[in-house]
C-alpha cells in the first residue's frame, strides 16, 4: 500500500480548515485516513498556530516510505510541533 501525507478539507465556504493526514494514495481527498498528523488553519492570527503537526509521527511515516504532497512538504517546513505545544499549552518559555 502506497501511503501519502496530504490535506483533507474541513470548514465551510470561505473558511477552510485542513487536516494533515496519512492516507492510502487511492483514497479520495476527503476519504478514509490511516492517521491524523496535524492541521493547517490558513486564517489563524497566530503564526505558531497556523500549521501544527506531530513531528515524531510525520518522521515515522516518511521513514516507512510515505510521500508528502508538494503542499504538505512546504507546510512542514514552517510547522509547529504538537508535542511541544501540548507540553507547554500557554506558550510560556521556562
Secondary structure by P-SEA (a helix, b strand, c coil): ccccbbbbbbccccbbbbbbbbcccccccccccccccccccccccccccccccaaaaaaaaaaabbbbcaaaaaaaaacccaaaaaaccccccc
